[in-house]
Amino acid sequence: MFMILSFFAGVAIATTATLNAYLGQLLASSLLATCIAFVSGSFFTITGYIYYTKEYPTLQIIKTVPIYLWFTGGVLSAFALASFYYLIPKIGILPMLSFSLGGQLLFSVVSGHFGLFGLPQTSVTIEKLVGVAFMLLAIYLINKG
């Protein structure tokens, strides 16, 4: 079930990136398209959070959250989305998403190996390295022709 949800999340990312890149073209601003995506996404996320949450975090719990966690996710999301919306009209959806996937793969291997950001630590194995190498080769081949 999680794999199916992950698959459709990927479809949603590709669809969203394509639609918002088009919005950015029509508005002549990938940054404005990013703002619109964040505002509308915030509205739906806040609405869902209010509707589905039964218990909210206490002030004591909120105070334990490191300060960098309050803004780094937003900064990185804004950078990623603005980059997607800017690049898709220039290089196309397939190259943009495939190169993005390459970056995600490499970072996930490193962050998983070292257990960064509280992730479960997963050792780098030969099988994983071969798998990542084949994925990177596929990305190269996709973008070569």
N, C-alpha and C positions, 0 to 999 in steps of 0.2 A: 504494500500500500504506500509506503514512504517513497519507494522508487517511482511509482506512478505519479504521486504528488510532485516529486522533484522534476519529473519529465514535463508536467504541465506548468510548473513554475518557470522552467526554461522557455517554454512556448510563450508564456506571458511576458517574460523579459524581452524576448525577440519582438513580439508584437508591440509592446509598449514602446520599445526603443524606436521601432519603425514609425509608429504613429506620431510620437512626440518629435522625432527628427523632421517629419513632414510638417508638423505644426511649427517647428522652429524655422523651416524654410518659408512657410507662408507668412510668418510674422517677421521674417528677416532677423531673427535673434534666437540662437540656441539657448542663451541664458534666460530669456523670457519664457521659452518652452520649459526649461528646467524649473523656473519659479512656479509656473502653472501646474506642473506635475507635482511639485512638493505641496502646494496649497491644496489641490484637490485630493492628493494622497493623504495629507494630514487630516482633512475633513472626514474622509471615510475611515481612516484608522482611529481617530478620536471617537467617532460615532460607534464603531465596533467595540472599542475598549470600554466605553461607558455602558453599552448595552450588555456585553458578555462578562464583564468583571464583577465578581461577587465581593471581593475583598481588595481594598486598595492598600498600597504600601504605607507604612507609618512614617512619620517624620524621622524617627530614629533610624529606620532602614534607609531612607533617602539620604541621610547624612553620611552613611557609610560608603556611598558610591564615590569612587575616585573622581575628581573634578574633570579629568580628561575624557571620561566616558560620557559626559553630558554633551560634548560637542564634536568629538572626533568622528563618530559615525555619520553625523550630518555633513561634516566637511568632506569626508571621503565619498559619501553618497552624491553630494552635489558635484564634486569633481568628476566622478564616474558618469553620472547622467549627462552632465553638460558635455563631456567628452564624447559620449555616445551620440548625442543629438548633433554635435558639430561634425563628427567623423562620418556618420552613416551617409549623408548626401555626397561626401567627398570620395569615400572609398567603397561604399556599399555595406549592406548588412552582414553578408557572409564574412568578408575579411575582418570587419570590426569585431563581430562576435567571436570569430575563431582566434584572433590575436588576444582578445579579452580572456577567452577560455585558457589560452596558453599561460597568461599571467596568473590566472586563478589556480591552475594546476601547480605551477612552480611554487607559488606562495603557500598553497595548502600542504605541499610536501614538507616544506621547511617549517611552517608553523606547527604542523602536526608532529613532526620529529622532535622539536624542542618544547612542545606543549605550551606554545605562546598563548597569551590572553586566556589562560585557564582551560584551554582545550585538553582533551585526553591526549596523552603522549602516545604516538604511534611511530614505531621505528621505521626507518627507511630500509626497505629490503630490495634485493636484486629484482624481484618480480615487480615491485612498484616502480623502480627506476626504468625497467624495460617498458612497462606500461606507459609511463610518462613520455619516454623517448618515442614510442610509437605514436602517441597522441600528438606530440610536437612535430613528428615527421608528417603526420596527416595534415596538421595545420599548414606546414610548409607546402605540401602538395596541393592543398585546396587553394592556396594563394599564388602558387607558381603559374598556373595556367588560367 
